[in-house]
Amino acid sequence: MPNVREIRRRIKSVQNTAKITKAMSMIAASKMRRAQEMALNTRPYSERLFELLENVSEDYNNDDALYHPLLERRPEKNYTLIHLSPDRGLTGGLNSNTDRAALNFIINKNIESQIICIGKKGTNFISRNGLNLHASFTGMSDTPLPSSIYPISNMIISDYTNYKTDAVYISYATFKSTTVQKPIIEQLIPFTPKTTDQTQIEHIYEPNKDTILNTLLPRYIETQIYHALLEAIASEQSARMVAMQSATDNANDMIDDLTLIMNKARQETITTELLDIVSGATAVE
């Protein structure tokens, strides 16, 4: 059994670790609330924009004279995957879950792919597995502005319209609750309606259909990437808060166990010393 001094030193070390993890948990909780608010506030706009594009794309399918390259469907010989991940670790199983979901998607597709990574963890994962890393964006703020994703949206729109890729997907962790973050992969380009049973409604466009599509489709892509980024940030902070709180609880449990061991060691030391004193006194008598 280690002596009391060694145990006390271990207790001090674990106490310092517990202070750090508790502080990280509190910081993550503060950031999580802001990230949740931003992610939840953008959901209605993103959903309504999607519904509007569903109606517009219905008219697109019914009008042979109407054309937009971002609505063009073609045989998928290659594709682009935008993979969102945190820049830092200490998020429990979040990073491995999102990376595994992206890797399974790539394996199941089994065609040529190029990956655009947002976040250091995903970039490192894609590089380690020898996949085609097309671009990497790191150092995103915890409260990003919509303008921060413009280079990404411009890149994928340019690649698709110039026939460098046949489809664009986005992989990220969607925020369900404080303890649940679910990896999800969605098709971004070409735009595909989720429902086929749509009511036939005649729409009036001002100034014209082409102008509406040229405005809405790039805005939709920017909105979806921005919303996915906010969802990923909210998931990251939630996972980090839970992981650091669990680490703090484990550290406190270890401190209790070490304190018990230290007290037992001290008791044994005192008992041994008393026995030595009694034995010495008996010998003198």
Sequence and secondary structure as in RCSB ss.txt:
>XXXX:A:sequence
MPNVREIRRRIKSVQNTAKITKAMSMIAASKMRRAQEMALNTRPYSERLFELLENVSEDYNNDDALYHPLLERRP
EKNYTLIHLSPDRGLTGGLNSNTDRAALNFIINKNIESQIICIGKKGTNFISRNGLNLHASFTGMSDTPLPSSIY
PISNMIISDYTNYKTDAVYISYATFKSTTVQKPIIEQLIPFTPKTTDQTQIEHIYEPNKDTILNTLLPRYIETQI
YHALLEAIASEQSARMVAMQSATDNANDMIDDLTLIMNKARQETITTELLDIVSGATAVE
>XXXX:A:secstr
   HHHHHHHHHHHHHHHHHHHHHHHHHHHHHHHHHHHHHHHHHHHHHHHHHHHHHHHHHHH TT   GGG    
 SEEEEEEE  SS  STTHHHHHHHHHHHHHHHH SEEEEEEESHHHHHHHHHTT  EEEEE    SS  GGGGH
HHHHHHHHHHHTTS S EEEEEEEE SSS EEEEEEEEES   S S         SS HHHHHHHHHHHHHHHHH
HHHHHHHHHHHHHHHHHHHHHHHHHHHHHHHHHHHHHHHHHHHHHHHHHHHHHHHHHHH 
